[in-house]
Amino acid sequence: MMKLGKILIFTLGCMLATTSQAYPQNKEQLDEAQAAKRAKQQVDGRVLKVEPQKDNYRVKVLQKNGRVVTVDVDKKSGKVRPSKDNKDRK
């Protein structure tokens, strides 16, 4: 029974460590590499360019179908959303 408790505590600790790395705290901000990774996961393509903005990163991603999509990645929250100034849309 004691061994199971230790395993549960270890597992919980690992989960908390992973969560804290995935979602930065208020004082931390994502860097360009982290923003590119999030954009790549969301859009499923190859990152072409990362441009720092005031509160976010503008990331251009080439999708497998050949379409270029621009998304904004919030520096604090890490949320990915379509760019407000999306020139790539038709």
Backbone torsions as a table, in degrees:
resi	resn	phi	psi	omega
1	MET	NA	-38.8	-179.5
2	MET	-65.0	-37.7	-179.8
3	LYS	-64.5	-40.0	178.8
4	LEU	-62.7	-40.4	178.0
5	GLY	-61.7	-42.4	179.1
6	LYS	-65.1	-39.5	179.1
7	ILE	-64.9	-42.4	179.0
8	LEU	-64.0	-42.4	179.4
9	ILE	-65.0	-42.6	178.4
10	PHE	-61.5	-45.2	-179.7
11	THR	-62.2	-44.1	178.7
12	LEU	-62.3	-42.4	178.4
13	GLY	-61.2	-41.6	178.1
14	CYS	-64.2	-41.1	-179.8
15	MET	-64.8	-42.0	179.3
16	LEU	-66.1	-39.6	178.4
17	ALA	-64.0	-42.2	178.8
18	THR	-65.3	-43.1	-179.8
19	THR	-64.0	-41.2	-178.0
20	SER	-67.8	-29.0	176.9
21	GLN	-76.7	-35.4	-177.2
22	ALA	-73.7	-33.7	-178.5
23	TYR	-123.5	100.2	-176.1
24	PRO	-63.0	150.6	177.0
25	GLN	-72.5	173.6	-175.5
26	ASN	-56.5	-36.8	-176.7
27	LYS	-79.5	-26.9	179.8
28	GLU	-83.9	152.6	174.1
29	GLN	-130.2	151.3	175.6
30	LEU	-65.4	146.7	170.9
31	ASP	-96.0	179.1	-176.1
32	GLU	-62.5	-38.8	-179.5
33	ALA	-64.7	-41.3	178.6
34	GLN	-66.4	-39.9	178.3
35	ALA	-63.9	-42.0	178.6
36	ALA	-62.6	-41.2	-179.9
37	LYS	-63.4	-44.0	179.4
38	ARG	-65.2	-41.9	179.0
39	ALA	-63.6	-43.4	-180.0
40	LYS	-60.9	-41.4	178.9
41	GLN	-66.4	-39.9	-176.3
42	GLN	-72.8	-43.2	-173.4
43	VAL	-93.4	-22.6	-178.8
44	ASP	61.6	74.3	178.9
45	GLY	-168.0	-164.1	-178.8
46	ARG	-104.8	128.5	-179.1
47	VAL	-73.4	126.7	179.6
48	LEU	-96.6	-38.2	-172.8
49	LYS	-157.6	144.0	174.3
50	VAL	-126.5	119.6	-179.8
51	GLU	-114.8	119.1	177.2
52	PRO	-68.8	135.3	174.5
53	GLN	-117.6	-173.5	-178.7
54	LYS	-63.5	-55.3	-175.1
55	ASP	-111.2	-2.4	-176.8
56	ASN	-151.0	178.0	171.2
57	TYR	-112.9	134.7	173.7
58	ARG	-95.0	120.4	-174.1
59	VAL	-119.9	127.1	175.6
60	LYS	-99.0	129.6	-176.6
61	VAL	-126.8	132.2	176.0
62	LEU	-92.7	115.6	179.3
63	GLN	-79.6	163.8	-178.0
64	LYS	-63.3	-25.0	179.3
65	ASN	-83.2	2.1	177.6
66	GLY	95.0	-6.4	-179.3
67	ARG	-81.2	138.0	175.7
68	VAL	-97.6	126.6	-178.6
69	VAL	-118.8	136.5	177.0
70	THR	-109.2	128.9	178.1
71	VAL	-127.8	158.0	173.6
72	ASP	-107.6	134.4	177.2
73	VAL	-115.3	116.6	-178.5
74	ASP	-63.7	131.2	-176.9
75	LYS	-66.2	-33.2	-176.6
76	LYS	-89.6	-49.3	-174.1
77	SER	-88.9	-24.7	-177.3
78	GLY	81.3	5.6	-179.4
79	LYS	-70.0	139.1	179.7
80	VAL	-105.7	130.3	178.3
81	ARG	-144.3	156.3	177.7
82	PRO	-57.8	143.0	179.9
83	SER	-65.2	137.3	176.8
84	LYS	-66.9	-31.9	-179.7
85	ASP	-104.5	55.5	-174.4
86	ASN	-83.0	96.8	-179.0
87	LYS	-78.0	-12.4	-175.8
88	ASP	-80.8	-14.7	-178.8
89	ARG	-76.7	150.2	179.2
90	LYS	-110.5	NA	NA
